[in-house]
Amino acid sequence: MGATFARQLFAFIGPSGAVFLRVALGAVILLAIGRPGRPRLAATQWRSVIIFGLVIGAMNLCFYQAMARIPLGVAVTIEFLGPLGVAIAGSRKPLDFAWAALAAVGVAILSFKGGGTVSGVGLAFALAAAVGWACYILLSQRVGRIVPGPSGLAFALAIGGLALLPLGVADAGARLLEPHNLLAGALVAILSSAVPFSLEFAALRRLSSQVFGVLMSVEPAIGAAAGFFLLSQRLSLLDLVAIALVVVASIGATAIA
């Protein structure tokens, strides 16, 4: 849902402007809710938080640049190579590979069903986003362990927003401050950064990275369900099969962890 709203913003402020508003306003929301006060972190903690923030900014920038050039379904599918790669790399049992492969098949069916024109530059950005998502999972676990509470995520988003500021200004300029763009950007920030990042950050304190990577593959299924219930979009038999594959893979990965 967040990606859908963000893509509609591209016509007004471009992909770099949209990703800047998403990350920056997401940081504002989390800082306002958490009220961490004056940060008192050790140098090692700050290094992890800064790297985490830069990865968040780069990951989202690459994904939005990919969305601007290739179909959303293709971009999402390629980006899912990140968490699936983490799931496979961290596996110790042969069955783990089967669950990851099953989830990948389900994601591919849901995402590629619509087809569309694919550019090489768009694919490159999507692959970079996949690498960024894999790094995000590992860094989120580390920051969650060494920085108490949600402060690490809030500070990381703020750093990511500052890093994206020059690109956002270059892409959109004063249009970033127009009320309707700010309102739409705030909605994207809530749907794509503040809420999901907070939940993922909390989940990674409790789950292994490989289980988290496979569970993230449920997102296309949730998107299809949201389209059915919120937009009255009918689900085909192929959609239902793909959703079933992803759900079974997620249950299997969780059960054997």
C-alpha positions as CSV (number, residue, x, y, z in Angstrom):
1,M,0.0,0.0,0.0
2,G,2.8,2.4,0.9
3,A,4.6,1.7,-2.4
4,T,1.3,2.3,-4.3
5,F,0.9,5.7,-2.8
6,A,4.6,6.5,-3.2
7,R,4.4,5.7,-6.9
8,Q,1.6,8.2,-7.4
9,L,3.9,10.9,-5.8
10,F,6.5,10.4,-8.5
11,A,4.6,12.6,-10.9
12,F,4.8,15.5,-8.4
13,I,8.2,15.2,-6.7
14,G,10.0,12.4,-8.4
15,P,11.3,9.1,-6.9
16,S,14.1,10.8,-4.9
17,G,11.7,13.4,-3.5
18,A,9.3,10.7,-2.5
19,V,11.8,8.6,-0.8
20,F,13.2,11.6,1.1
21,L,9.8,12.5,2.4
22,R,9.2,8.8,3.3
23,V,12.3,8.4,5.4
24,A,12.5,11.9,6.8
25,L,8.9,12.1,7.9
26,G,9.1,8.5,9.2
27,A,12.0,9.7,11.4
28,V,10.0,12.7,12.6
29,I,7.1,10.4,13.6
30,L,9.2,7.9,15.5
31,L,11.2,10.6,17.3
32,A,7.9,12.4,18.3
33,I,6.4,9.1,19.6
34,G,9.5,7.7,21.3
35,R,10.9,11.1,22.6
36,P,14.4,9.6,23.1
37,G,15.8,12.9,24.4
38,R,19.5,13.7,24.1
39,P,21.2,10.6,22.6
40,R,23.8,9.0,24.9
41,L,25.3,6.3,22.8
42,A,28.8,4.9,22.8
43,A,31.0,5.3,19.7
44,T,30.5,1.6,18.7
45,Q,26.7,2.1,19.0
46,W,26.8,5.3,16.9
47,R,28.8,3.5,14.2
48,S,26.2,0.8,13.9
49,V,23.3,3.3,13.9
50,I,24.9,5.5,11.3
51,I,25.6,2.5,9.0
52,F,22.1,1.3,9.6
53,G,20.7,4.7,8.6
54,L,22.7,4.9,5.5
55,V,21.6,1.4,4.4
56,I,18.0,2.4,5.0
57,G,18.4,5.4,2.8
58,A,20.2,3.6,0.0
59,M,17.9,0.6,0.1
60,N,14.7,2.8,-0.3
61,L,16.3,5.1,-2.8
62,C,17.3,2.1,-5.1
63,F,13.8,0.6,-4.7
64,Y,12.0,3.8,-5.6
65,Q,14.4,4.3,-8.6
66,A,13.5,0.8,-9.7
67,M,9.8,1.4,-9.3
68,A,10.2,4.4,-11.6
69,R,11.6,2.3,-14.4
70,I,10.1,-1.2,-14.1
71,P,6.7,-2.6,-13.1
72,L,6.1,-2.6,-9.3
73,G,5.6,-6.4,-9.3
74,V,9.0,-7.0,-10.9
75,A,10.7,-4.6,-8.6
76,V,9.1,-6.3,-5.5
77,T,10.1,-9.7,-6.7
78,I,13.7,-8.9,-7.3
79,E,13.9,-7.0,-4.0
80,F,12.6,-10.1,-2.2
81,L,15.8,-11.8,-3.3
82,G,17.4,-10.0,-0.3
83,P,15.4,-11.6,2.6
84,L,15.3,-14.9,0.8
85,G,19.0,-14.8,0.4
86,V,19.4,-14.2,4.1
87,A,17.1,-17.1,4.8
88,I,19.2,-19.4,2.6
89,A,22.6,-18.1,3.8
90,G,21.7,-18.7,7.4
91,S,20.2,-22.1,6.9
92,R,21.6,-25.3,8.4
93,K,19.0,-27.8,7.2
94,P,18.3,-28.9,3.7
95,L,14.6,-28.3,4.3
96,D,15.3,-24.6,4.8
97,F,16.2,-24.3,1.1
98,A,13.0,-26.0,0.1
99,W,10.9,-23.5,2.1
100,A,12.8,-20.5,0.7
101,A,12.4,-21.9,-2.9
102,L,8.7,-22.4,-2.3
103,A,8.3,-18.9,-1.1
104,A,10.2,-17.6,-4.1
105,V,7.9,-19.4,-6.5
106,G,4.9,-17.9,-4.8
107,V,6.3,-14.4,-4.9
108,A,7.3,-14.8,-8.6
109,I,3.7,-15.9,-9.5
110,L,2.1,-13.0,-7.8
111,S,4.6,-10.4,-9.1
112,F,5.2,-11.5,-12.7
113,K,1.7,-12.3,-13.5
114,G,1.0,-8.8,-14.9
115,G,4.1,-8.6,-17.1
116,G,5.5,-5.3,-18.4
117,T,8.5,-3.7,-19.9
118,V,11.8,-4.2,-18.0
119,S,14.8,-2.0,-18.3
120,G,18.4,-2.9,-17.5
121,V,18.8,0.1,-15.2
122,G,15.6,-0.7,-13.4
123,L,16.8,-4.2,-12.8
124,A,20.1,-3.0,-11.5
125,F,18.4,-0.7,-9.0
126,A,16.1,-3.5,-7.9
127,L,19.1,-5.8,-7.3
128,A,20.8,-3.1,-5.3
129,A,17.7,-2.8,-3.2
130,A,17.8,-6.5,-2.6
131,V,21.3,-6.3,-1.3
132,G,20.3,-3.3,0.8
133,W,17.3,-5.3,2.3
134,A,19.6,-8.2,3.2
135,C,22.0,-5.7,5.0
136,Y,19.0,-4.0,6.6
137,I,17.9,-7.3,8.2
138,L,21.4,-8.1,9.6
139,L,22.0,-4.5,10.8
140,S,18.5,-4.2,12.3
141,Q,19.3,-7.2,14.5
142,R,22.6,-5.7,15.6
143,V,21.2,-2.3,16.4
144,G,18.3,-3.9,18.2
145,R,20.7,-5.8,20.4
146,I,23.1,-3.0,21.3
147,V,20.7,0.0,21.5
148,P,17.8,-0.3,24.0
149,G,14.3,0.5,23.0
150,P,13.3,2.1,19.6
151,S,15.9,4.8,19.8
152,G,18.3,3.1,17.4
153,L,15.7,2.9,14.6
154,A,14.5,6.5,15.1
155,F,18.1,7.8,15.0
156,A,18.9,5.6,12.0
157,L,15.9,7.0,10.0
158,A,16.9,10.5,10.9
159,I,20.4,9.8,9.5
160,G,19.0,8.2,6.4
161,G,16.7,11.3,5.9
162,L,19.7,13.7,6.2
163,A,21.6,11.6,3.6
164,L,18.7,11.7,1.2
165,L,18.1,15.5,1.6
166,P,20.3,16.7,-1.2
167,L,18.8,14.2,-3.7
168,G,15.3,15.0,-2.6
169,V,15.9,18.8,-3.0
170,A,17.6,18.2,-6.4
171,D,14.6,16.1,-7.6
172,A,11.7,18.2,-6.3
173,G,13.0,21.5,-4.8
174,A,10.4,23.7,-3.3
175,R,7.6,21.2,-4.3
176,L,8.6,19.2,-1.3
177,L,7.0,21.8,0.9
178,E,3.7,21.9,-0.9
179,P,0.9,20.9,1.5
180,H,-0.6,18.1,-0.6
181,N,2.9,16.6,-1.2
182,L,3.7,16.8,2.5
183,L,0.4,15.1,3.4
184,A,0.9,12.3,0.9
185,G,4.5,11.9,2.0
186,A,3.4,11.6,5.6
187,L,0.9,8.9,4.6
188,V,3.7,7.0,2.8
189,A,6.0,7.5,5.8
190,I,3.4,5.9,8.1
191,L,2.6,3.0,5.8
192,S,6.1,2.3,4.6
193,S,8.5,3.4,7.4
194,A,7.1,4.3,10.8
195,V,4.7,1.3,11.3
196,P,6.4,-1.5,9.3
197,F,10.0,-0.6,10.3
198,S,9.0,-0.5,14.0
199,L,7.3,-3.9,13.8
200,E,10.2,-5.4,11.9
201,F,12.7,-3.9,14.4
202,A,10.7,-5.5,17.2
203,A,10.4,-8.8,15.3
204,L,14.2,-9.0,14.7
205,R,14.8,-8.9,18.4
206,R,12.9,-12.2,18.7
207,L,13.5,-14.1,15.5
208,S,16.5,-15.4,13.6
209,S,17.4,-13.6,10.4
210,Q,16.6,-16.6,8.2
211,V,13.1,-17.1,9.7
212,F,12.4,-13.4,9.3
213,G,13.6,-13.5,5.7
214,V,11.1,-16.1,4.7
215,L,8.3,-14.6,6.7
216,M,8.8,-11.3,4.9
217,S,7.6,-13.1,1.7
218,V,4.1,-13.0,3.1
219,E,4.0,-9.3,2.0
220,P,2.7,-10.0,-1.5
221,A,0.0,-12.2,-0.1
222,I,-1.0,-9.4,2.3
223,G,-1.0,-7.0,-0.6
224,A,-3.3,-9.3,-2.6
225,A,-5.7,-9.6,0.4
226,A,-5.7,-5.9,0.9
227,G,-6.6,-5.4,-2.8
228,F,-9.5,-7.9,-2.4
229,F,-10.9,-6.4,0.8
230,L,-10.2,-2.7,0.3
231,L,-10.3,-2.3,-3.5
232,S,-12.8,-5.2,-4.4
233,Q,-10.1,-6.8,-6.7
234,R,-11.1,-10.4,-7.4
235,L,-8.4,-13.1,-6.8
236,S,-7.8,-15.6,-9.6
237,L,-7.0,-19.2,-9.0
238,L,-3.4,-18.5,-9.8
239,D,-3.4,-15.8,-7.1
240,L,-4.8,-18.2,-4.5
241,V,-2.2,-20.8,-5.4
242,A,0.6,-18.3,-5.1
243,I,-0.7,-17.1,-1.7
244,A,-0.9,-20.6,-0.5
245,L,2.7,-21.4,-1.5
246,V,4.0,-18.3,0.4
247,V,1.9,-19.0,3.5
248,V,3.0,-22.7,3.6
249,A,6.6,-21.7,3.2
250,S,6.3,-19.2,6.0
251,I,4.6,-21.7,8.3
252,G,7.2,-24.3,7.5
253,A,10.2,-22.0,8.1
254,T,8.7,-20.9,11.4
255,A,8.0,-24.5,12.5
256,I,11.5,-25.8,12.0
257,A,13.3,-22.8,13.5
